[in-house]
Amino acid sequence: MFRVVEPPTKKQRLRYDRDNLQRAFEATLGGVSAYRAARMYSVPETTLRDRVKGRVDKEAKVGHETIFTIDEENELYNHITYMAEIGFGYSKKSVQYIGKDFAESLGKAMKSDQKSLSDNWFYGFCKRWPELKSSKPQKLDLSRAKTSRETLNKYYDELFNVLTNNKILDKPQKIFNIDESGVNSEHTPPKIICNKDTVPQNITSARSSTVTIIAAGNAAGQSVPPYYVFPGQRWNDDFMNGACPGSAGEMSKSGWSNTSVFLNYLTKHFISYVPTDSEYPTLILYDGHRSHISLTLAEWAKANNIILFVLPPHSSHLTQPLDVGIFGPFKNIYYQECQRFMKLNPGLNITKYNIAELTSKPYLKALSPENLISAFKKTGISPFNKLAIDDSKIAPSTIFREPDVACESTIHNNENTPIQMQNAVDAPHELESPAVDFFTKKTITKALKPKPKRFVPPFKITGNLMHEKNVQQLTAAANKSVVPQTTEDKEKDTPKGPKPSTSGLGKQHVPILSPEDADSDEDIEAESESCCVCNRFEPADIDKFPYITLVTWGKCDKCPHWTHLKLCTNVRVIRRDTEFLCPHCE
């Protein structure tokens, strides 16, 4: 029996030759001749002698030379990592495109029909720079990308003052965070195992209205039972079947929280699970959504020795514990529960009657003591740490520091399509190297200045809601009188539509009189035909009727006279295909 052995690939031969060449070189250092070492390890004798004699560097690699030198690849590596940090990273195809443009800028020989560098170059480049990896980025809203270190420092300074002045810096059980999240019946299915030729599909429930869950927890690891906000107008007790012990809820038209819902949550649900005392106040951290800010809420908090602290705007992804470490695991576990429900109940949809049961287990697991303590620690709230948020998480804000617009440059996206980008500083006339010149035009260091917004909010609340300045703004907003609507505004708001008309006139052509032609009724009477009986345009006895009377006319079939029907003749209505004669022709 003979065994068929496949010959080694080119990559395997290169690795084999490189390792054997290193062993042969080390053998020569031990006293073995180059002739004998070359035959012992099956390497070319001349190649080994070149390294022994110093004609070739002993670290020289076997194989083709790379397109870029180590210094040039270092410039490319620094540019790729910087762009990824500020939120404008390159995909695999974009790196190949920019690599080809970089090679052309250095004057390296490239094929005329080559649009980008090959996959082999890309994987070799990543192997030479193991710090690089391919990762799916997290979506970051433009307003959140502007959160800077200055904003965070101001927030932490004010938070530290509140904690120390109220003597709760070392009392994590008094520091709470409240936030809300929406869940839907349409879940995201997990990865499945299938045949490589199969296009995987997964049956999910149809999308329905959003159900909001208001959650709360403190830095000591204690959580408050969930509070549900269901869409609709009529409450049904079946909504809470299978919910966590102590859960409650109410209805709203859209299913989202509003000012009254949030007030009900704090005054009826939250306060029943969080004991308050007069010695140490309770600190509540939450975002500055408009439904969370009101003068009534501030007065209630003051009466119950509660401090409402509004987080900086558009920074909840960094400063809010429930956003940082709770809602992510909650959604993942909820999707698993939805997937399990669909398998156990094939053919059924997930409705709002199943939401409480499906979110009960995810809520208890996600708001576990370990997760809550870790989330408050990551955000630097408890234990207090002003530098808990790393600079890499706020790196996108660096391009928003200078509002001035600088010159634009062009890079390529995944489809090799030009994209207008921003250059930070004017490049000098003479640069250190072509690589510096190339990447200076590609690097984004300043953002474009947006157009000013038409609407300016009347006030912006941050920090302690009971602060004197914030209370003054809330009082001014509550006492602000409504400007009465003028007659001109009412006319502008009145929708313009077709004017009402009598039956049958819509099919006929009715001439429209101009303002000069319709000044008064006397002009119309003078220019119009009069009745052949009363010699008037308008009957004389029309004013005696106590109700509105429509005057109908009839034209004689023998003469050109017109006559008032019903009032000046005995005929009330002229039927179709009937003959009408005026009193003179009768």
Secondary structure, 3 states (H helix, E strand, C coil): CCCCCCCCCHHHHHHHHHHHHHHHHHHHHCCCCHHHHHHHCCCCHHHHHHHHHCCCCCCCCCCCCCCCCHHHHHHHHHHHHHHHHCCCCCCHHHHHHHHHHHHHHCCCCCCCCCCCCCHHHHHHHHHHCCCCCCCCCCCCCHHHHCCCHHHHHHHHHHHHHHHHHCCCCCCHHHEEEEEEEEECCCCCCCCCCCCCCCCCCCCCCCCCCCEEEEEEEECCCCEEEEEEEEECCCCCHHHHCCCCCCCEEEEECCCCCCHHHHHHHHHHHHHHHCCCCCCCCEEEEECCCHHHCCHHHHHHHHHCCEEEEECCCCCHHHHCHHHHHCHHHHHHHHHHHHHHHHHHCCCCCCCCCCHHHHHHHHHHHHCCHHHHHHHHHHCCCCCCCCCCCCHHHHHHHHHHCCCCCCCEEEEECCCCCEEEEECCCCCCCCCCCHHHHHHHHHCCCCCCCCCCCCCCCCCCCCEECCCHHHHHHHHHHHCCCCCCCCHHHHHHHCCCCCCCCCCCHHHCCCCCCCCCCCCCHHHHHHHCCCECCCCCCCCHHHHHCCCCCCCCEEECCCCCCEEECCCCCCCCCCCCCCCCCCCCCC
